[in-house]
Amino acid sequence: MHDLSRRDLLKATAAVGAGAVALPGIMAGGTPAFAEEDLGPSSSTNGAPAKLTGRIVRPQDPGYASASLGWDELFVRYPLVIVFAQETRDVVNALTWARQNDVALRVRSGRHSLEGWSNVDNGIVIDVSELKSAQIDAATRTATVGAGLNQLEAVTTLGEQNFAVTTGTEGSVGLSGATLGGGFGFLTRYLGMACDNLIGAEIVVASGTNGAKAIKADLKHNSDLLWALRGAGNGNFGIVTSLTYKVTPLKSVAYLQATWEGLDDLHGVFDNWQRSAPFADNRLGTQLEIHKSQILLFGVLADGSEAEARKLLESVLSVGNPQVTVQTGGWGDTYAAFQIPTEDEPANWKFFSQFTREPFPEQAISLIRTFMENAPSEDSNFFTQAFGTGAQAREPRGGTAFPHRDALFYSEPGAGWGTRGEPDSGDAITPIAQAWIAEFSQALRPYVDGAYVNVPNIGMAEWETAYWGSNFNRLRKIKAKYDPHNVFQYEQSIPPASR
């Protein structure tokens, strides 16, 4: 999950009323119950060799180049085969095949893995992005969706029936990936983390010596696994194929955008924002974004009016002379209207994630200004997301592995460069951007702690506790229970506890 605004994709004021995304196969209706035995066969070395099913793409196929490319083109991998699952059985077969043939595997949905860890050279990529379905039960306020939905598809589909869950801001990010790492955005302070709204999942896990099976995880079945999936579920325990959410009625929002030209007002804007927005009405979610030449503030007030939104952000908007626009409308339409096509984004990206529990002093804000004035590209920015006293401060029933609930706000420096679709277009800037991120993040270390697993910090010491705090040892024990052979592993995956 990655939030669209930090990539400079909310500069244009949203035009409320954009059409919702139409999804073939998505329908509204009762949420079906599922039984473990219905979720696919378990295979083992004693059975027949597994066969790959689904939509298979290999290196000799004409669509291989596009099928193997991720959102962040800084990372290029060449998998042996890519399986686009069409149903849960395809995932079971692919995992069994990988185990029988001792082939490295990675799990992929929205392709936004920011260090390229959802792809692998000479291995198998099990892609669930074509598992697109949605069944909404208005009576119970639950929705079961396929793991292939991206955030735009989920928001607009739910919005058609005036429901919502927390998602990140960028529509092309996979819903499952964002949720399983925690997931936050404009509705976080109102509805909690995305993972807080997750009440069940279907997941394919390794079984036996060389097999696989699909199981369910909810508060009654494998509840320890549900706890782990809520914040540490990306590629660590199995392959999630569907997710069931608690959804909340949401008919309309007020969407506010404010722009300050230049950085002269940065101290006043940032300090007023960090001392007010995290403590405002929980219906208000805000993001502040600093660029080389301007400051951007975005706010979404759930079930609120323009007057309310302006009043809640009065202390920030009183600084300088910002250009302010506010629109009201349905959340699905509003969300769809501020999306920018992926092809219009830079090709390469680098980020560093961190949380803050005390307001930034003047020295820290000065550091932000200095680094942003010397940013490697116009697309580079410093992004923040208000937390504070919102709903995310409270854990849901059953708990979660996400530990950063006492944060005042989340922030990250980010750099974007290069032209999408043109190999090597950003090579000259790459070392400059990487050095800038490293120096920026190091300079802020006295004022921040922790990290966000959906925005991994490569090379970070003690990343285990940075992502999961005191929950890491429990996660290792759950890993040992559901993936004792460490089938699901990558550069910063959770290792099983030693027995």
C-alpha positions in Angstrom: 0.0 0.0 0.0 1.4 2.7 -0.8 -0.2 6.2 -0.7 -0.7 8.1 -3.9 -0.3 11.5 -2.5 3.4 11.2 -1.6 4.1 10.6 -5.3 2.6 13.9 -6.2 -0.5 12.5 -7.6 -3.0 14.7 -5.8 -1.8 18.0 -7.1 -4.8 18.4 -9.4 -8.0 19.1 -7.5 -10.3 16.1 -7.7 -13.4 16.5 -9.8 -16.1 14.7 -7.8 -18.4 12.6 -9.9 -15.9 10.4 -11.8 -17.3 7.1 -12.7 -16.6 4.0 -10.7 -14.6 1.2 -12.0 -16.6 -1.6 -13.6 -15.3 -5.1 -12.7 -16.4 -8.2 -14.7 -17.5 -10.9 -12.3 -18.0 -8.6 -9.3 -21.4 -8.8 -7.8 -23.2 -7.9 -4.6 -24.9 -10.5 -2.5 -24.7 -12.6 0.6 -21.3 -13.6 1.9 -20.9 -17.3 1.3 -19.6 -19.6 4.0 -16.7 -21.9 2.9 -15.5 -25.1 4.3 -11.9 -26.2 4.4 -12.5 -29.2 2.3 -14.0 -27.1 -0.5 -10.8 -24.9 -0.9 -8.7 -27.2 -3.0 -6.9 -30.5 -2.8 -3.8 -31.2 -0.7 -1.0 -32.7 -2.7 2.1 -34.6 -1.5 5.2 -36.3 -2.8 3.2 -39.6 -2.7 0.7 -38.3 -5.3 1.1 -37.5 -9.0 3.4 -34.7 -10.0 1.6 -31.3 -9.7 0.6 -29.5 -12.9 0.4 -25.8 -13.2 -3.0 -24.4 -13.9 -4.4 -20.9 -14.4 -3.0 -18.4 -16.9 0.7 -19.4 -17.4 3.3 -17.0 -18.7 6.8 -18.2 -19.5 9.9 -16.4 -20.9 9.2 -17.4 -24.5 5.7 -16.0 -24.4 5.1 -12.6 -26.0 3.6 -11.1 -22.9 6.4 -12.1 -20.6 8.1 -8.7 -20.4 5.0 -6.9 -19.2 3.9 -9.8 -17.0 7.2 -9.8 -15.1 7.6 -6.1 -14.6 6.7 -4.5 -11.3 5.4 -1.0 -10.5 8.9 0.1 -9.3 11.0 -0.3 -12.4 14.2 0.1 -10.4 14.0 -3.7 -9.9 13.9 -6.1 -12.8 13.6 -9.8 -12.3 13.3 -12.8 -14.7 11.1 -15.5 -13.2 11.0 -19.0 -14.7 7.3 -18.9 -14.8 4.4 -16.7 -13.7 1.1 -18.2 -12.7 -1.9 -15.9 -12.8 -4.4 -17.8 -10.6 -8.0 -17.9 -11.8 -9.2 -19.7 -8.7 -7.9 -21.0 -5.4 -7.1 -24.4 -6.9 -4.6 -22.8 -9.2 -2.7 -21.4 -6.2 -2.7 -24.8 -4.5 -1.3 -26.4 -7.6 1.3 -23.7 -8.1 2.6 -24.0 -4.5 2.6 -27.8 -4.7 4.5 -27.6 -8.0 7.1 -25.2 -6.6 7.7 -27.4 -3.6 7.9 -30.6 -5.6 10.4 -29.0 -8.0 12.3 -27.2 -5.3 11.8 -23.8 -7.1 12.0 -20.5 -5.3 8.6 -18.7 -5.1 7.2 -15.3 -4.6 3.7 -14.1 -4.1 2.3 -11.1 -6.0 -0.9 -9.1 -6.2 -0.6 -5.4 -7.1 3.1 -5.4 -8.1 3.9 -2.5 -5.7 6.5 -4.4 -3.6 8.9 -1.4 -3.1 12.1 -3.5 -3.0 11.1 -5.9 -5.7 10.5 -8.8 -3.3 7.3 -10.0 -5.0 9.4 -11.2 -8.0 12.3 -13.5 -8.3 14.9 -14.7 -10.8 14.6 -18.3 -12.0 11.7 -19.0 -9.8 7.9 -19.0 -9.8 5.7 -16.0 -9.2 2.3 -16.9 -8.0 0.1 -13.9 -9.0 -3.4 -13.5 -7.5 -4.2 -10.2 -9.3 -6.9 -11.9 -11.4 -8.8 -13.2 -8.4 -11.3 -10.4 -8.7 -14.7 -10.8 -7.0 -16.7 -9.0 -4.4 -19.7 -10.2 -2.4 -21.3 -7.6 -0.1 -23.8 -8.5 2.7 -25.5 -5.2 3.7 -27.3 -6.9 6.5 -24.2 -8.1 8.3 -22.0 -5.3 7.0 -19.4 -7.6 5.7 -17.7 -8.0 2.3 -15.7 -10.9 1.0 -13.4 -10.0 -1.9 -10.9 -11.7 -4.1 -7.2 -11.0 -3.3 -6.8 -9.6 -6.8 -8.8 -6.4 -6.2 -6.7 -3.3 -6.2 -7.7 -0.4 -3.8 -9.5 1.6 -6.5 -11.6 -1.4 -7.4 -12.4 -2.1 -3.8 -13.3 1.5 -2.9 -15.5 2.0 -5.9 -17.3 -1.3 -5.6 -18.0 -0.8 -1.9 -18.9 2.8 -2.6 -21.7 1.8 -4.9 -23.5 0.6 -1.8 -22.3 3.4 0.4 -19.8 1.2 2.4 -16.1 1.7 3.1 -13.0 0.1 4.6 -9.7 1.7 5.2 -7.3 1.7 2.2 -4.2 3.5 1.1 -4.5 6.4 -1.2 -3.2 5.0 -4.5 -5.7 3.0 -6.4 -3.4 0.7 -8.3 -1.9 -0.8 -5.1 -3.2 -4.3 -4.3 -5.8 -4.3 -1.5 -4.5 -7.5 0.0 -0.9 -6.4 0.1 -1.8 -3.1 1.7 -4.1 -4.8 4.3 -1.8 -7.6 5.2 1.0 -5.1 6.1 -1.3 -2.9 8.2 -2.8 -0.5 5.7 -3.5 3.2 6.3 -4.9 6.2 4.5 -7.5 8.9 4.7 -10.0 6.8 6.7 -7.5 5.4 9.3 -8.4 7.7 12.1 -12.1 7.0 11.5 -12.1 3.2 10.8 -8.8 2.0 12.1 -6.1 0.3 10.1 -7.1 -1.7 7.1 -6.0 -4.9 8.9 -8.3 -3.9 11.8 -11.2 -4.3 9.5 -10.0 -7.8 8.3 -12.2 -10.4 10.0 -11.4 -13.5 7.9 -9.2 -14.8 5.1 -8.8 -17.8 2.8 -5.1 -18.7 2.6 -3.1 -21.4 0.8 -0.4 -22.8 3.1 2.3 -25.4 2.7 1.2 -28.9 3.8 3.2 -32.0 4.5 6.5 -32.7 2.8 5.7 -31.2 -0.6 2.1 -30.3 -0.7 -0.3 -27.4 -0.2 -3.8 -26.8 1.0 -6.2 -23.9 1.5 -7.5 -23.1 5.0 -9.5 -20.3 6.6 -8.4 -17.9 9.3 -10.8 -16.0 11.4 -11.7 -15.6 15.1 -13.0 -19.1 15.3 -10.6 -20.9 13.0 -6.8 -20.5 13.1 -7.2 -17.3 15.1 -3.5 -17.0 15.7 -2.9 -16.9 12.0 -5.5 -14.2 11.6 -3.6 -12.2 14.2 -0.4 -12.6 12.2 -2.0 -11.8 8.9 -3.2 -8.5 10.4 0.1 -6.6 9.9 2.6 -9.3 9.0 0.8 -11.3 6.3 2.7 -10.3 3.2 4.4 -13.5 1.8 5.3 -14.9 5.3 2.8 -17.6 6.1 1.0 -18.5 2.8 -0.9 -17.1 -0.1 -4.1 -15.2 0.7 -6.7 -15.8 -1.9 -9.7 -13.9 -0.4 -10.3 -11.5 2.4 -13.4 -10.8 4.5 -13.9 -7.3 5.9 -16.1 -5.6 8.3 -17.4 -2.6 6.3 -18.9 0.7 7.5 -21.6 2.8 6.0 -20.2 6.0 4.4 -22.4 8.1 2.2 -20.3 11.2 1.6 -17.0 12.9 2.4 -15.6 16.4 2.2 -12.3 16.4 0.4 -10.0 19.4 1.0 -6.8 20.3 -0.7 -4.6 23.3 0.2 -1.4 24.4 -1.6 1.3 26.8 -0.4 3.8 27.9 -3.1 7.4 27.8 -2.0 8.6 26.5 1.4 8.6 29.8 3.4 5.5 28.7 5.3 6.9 25.2 6.1 7.6 25.8 9.8 4.1 27.2 10.5 2.2 24.7 8.4 4.0 21.7 9.7 4.0 22.6 13.3 0.3 23.6 13.3 -0.6 20.4 11.4 1.3 18.1 13.8 -0.2 19.7 16.9 -3.8 19.7 15.6 -4.6 17.2 12.9 -3.7 14.0 15.0 -6.1 15.2 17.7 -9.0 16.4 15.6 -12.3 14.8 15.1 -11.6 11.1 14.3 -13.6 11.5 11.1 -10.8 13.7 9.7 -7.8 12.0 7.9 -5.0 14.2 6.7 -1.8 13.9 4.7 0.9 16.6 4.5 3.3 16.5 1.6 6.4 18.7 1.1 8.0 19.2 -2.4 10.9 21.3 -3.6 8.6 24.2 -4.6 5.4 23.8 -2.7 3.5 22.3 0.3 0.4 20.3 -0.1 -2.2 19.4 2.5 -5.0 16.8 1.8 -7.9 16.1 4.1 -10.9 13.8 4.0 -13.7 14.3 6.5 -16.1 11.3 6.6 -19.8 12.3 6.5 -18.7 15.9 6.9 -19.4 19.3 5.2 -17.0 21.8 3.6 -17.5 24.2 6.6 -16.6 21.4 9.1 -13.5 20.5 7.1 -12.3 24.1 7.0 -13.0 24.6 10.7 -11.1 21.5 11.7 -8.1 22.6 9.8 -8.4 26.2 10.6 -5.1 26.5 12.5 -3.1 25.1 9.5 -5.0 27.0 6.8 -4.5 30.3 8.7 -0.7 30.1 8.0 0.3 32.2 4.9 -2.1 32.4 2.0 -2.8 28.9 0.7 -5.0 28.1 -2.3 -7.8 26.0 -0.8 -10.5 23.9 -2.5 -13.1 21.6 -0.9 -15.5 19.3 -2.6 -18.1 16.9 -1.2 -19.4 13.7 -2.7 -19.5 9.9 -2.4 -16.2 8.4 -1.2 -16.0 6.0 -4.2 -16.4 8.9 -6.7 -14.0 11.2 -4.8 -11.4 8.5 -4.5 -11.6 7.6 -8.2 -11.4 11.2 -9.2 -8.0 11.9 -7.7 -6.2 8.9 -9.2 -3.5 9.4 -11.9 -2.7 6.7 -14.4 0.4 4.6 -13.5 2.0 5.4 -16.9 2.2 9.1 -15.8 4.3 8.3 -12.8 8.1 8.1 -12.7 9.6 4.7 -13.3 11.9 4.4 -10.3 11.2 5.0 -6.6 13.0 4.9 -3.3 11.4 5.5 0.2 12.3 5.2 3.9 9.5 4.7 6.4 9.4 5.9 10.0 7.0 6.7 12.8 7.0 9.7 15.2 5.6 9.8 18.8 6.5 13.4 19.7 6.1 16.5 17.7 9.1 17.4 15.5 11.1 20.3 17.0 12.1 23.3 14.9 15.5 21.6 14.0 13.7 18.6 12.5 11.4 20.8 10.4 14.5 22.8 9.2 16.1 19.5 8.1 13.1 18.7 6.0 13.3 22.0 4.3 17.0 21.7 3.6 16.7 18.2 2.1 13.6 19.1 0.1 15.4 22.2 -1.4 18.1 19.8 -2.6 15.9 16.9 -3.7 17.1 14.9 -6.7 13.8 15.4 -8.7 10.6 17.3 -8.8 8.7 14.1 -7.9 10.7 13.7 -4.6 8.8 14.6 -1.5 8.4 14.2 2.3 5.1 12.6 3.1 3.2 12.4 6.4 0.0 10.7 7.6 -1.8 11.8 10.8 -2.4 9.1 13.4 -2.8 10.4 17.0 -6.0 9.8 18.9 -7.9 8.1 16.0 -9.5 4.7 15.8 -6.1 3.1 14.9 -5.0 3.6 18.5 -7.3 0.8 19.6 -6.8 -2.8 18.6 -9.7 -4.8 17.2 -11.1 -8.0 18.7 -8.5 -10.6 18.4 -5.6 -8.2 18.1 -3.1 -7.5 15.4 0.6 -7.8 14.7 0.7 -4.1 13.8 2.5 -2.4 16.7 2.7 1.4 15.9 -0.7 2.4 17.3 0.7 5.1 19.6 2.3 7.1 16.8 1.6 10.8 16.4 2.2 10.5 12.7 3.9 8.4 10.0 6.3 9.9 7.6 8.7 9.1 4.8 11.1 10.8 2.4 10.5 9.5 -1.1 12.3 10.0 -4.5 10.9 9.3 -7.9 12.8 9.6 -11.2 13.2 8.1 -14.6 10.7 7.6 -17.5 8.3 4.7 -17.3 8.7 2.2 -20.0 12.2 3.4 -21.0 14.9 1.0 -19.6 17.9 2.7 -18.0 16.3 6.2 -18.3 17.1 7.1 -14.8 20.5 5.5 -14.3 22.3 8.9 -13.9 20.0 9.9 -11.1 19.8 6.6 -9.3 22.9 6.9 -7.1 22.0 10.5 -6.3 18.5 9.6 -5.3 19.6 6.7 -3.2 22.2 8.8 -1.4 19.7 11.5 -0.7 17.2 9.1 0.8 20.0 7.5 3.0 21.2 10.9 4.2 17.7 12.3 4.8 16.6 9.3 6.8 19.8 9.3 8.9 19.4 13.0 9.7 15.9 12.4 11.0 16.9 9.4 13.2 16.9 11.4 16.5 13.2 12.3 15.9 11.7 9.0 14.6 11.6 5.3 15.4 10.2 2.1 14.0 9.3 1.3 10.4 6.4 0.2 8.2 6.7 -3.2 6.6 4.8 -2.1 3.5 7.5 0.5 2.9 10.6 -1.7 3.8 13.9 -0.1 4.8 16.5 -2.2 3.0 19.7 -2.7 5.0 18.1 -1.5 8.2 19.6 -2.9 11.4 17.1 -4.8 13.6 14.3 -4.5 11.0 12.4 -7.2 12.8 11.6 -5.1 15.8 11.4 -1.9 13.7 8.4 -3.4 11.8 6.8 -5.5 14.6 8.2 -4.5 17.9 7.6 -7.0 20.7 5.3 -9.0 18.4 8.3 -10.5 16.5 8.9 -13.6 18.7 5.2 -14.5 18.6 5.2 -14.1 14.8 8.2 -16.6 14.6 6.2 -19.1 16.6 3.2 -18.8 14.3 5.5 -19.1 11.3 6.9 -22.3 12.8 3.3 -23.7 13.1 2.1 -22.8 9.6 5.3 -22.8 7.6 7.9 -24.9 9.5 10.0 -25.5 6.4 10.2 -21.8 5.6 8.8 -22.2 2.2 7.7 -18.5 2.1 10.9 -16.5 2.4 12.5 -13.4 1.0 15.1 -10.8 2.1 13.2 -9.6 5.2 10.7 -12.5 5.8 9.9 -13.9 9.2 12.0 -17.0 10.0 10.3 -19.8 11.9 11.2 -20.2 15.6 13.6 -22.9 16.5 12.1 -25.9 18.1 
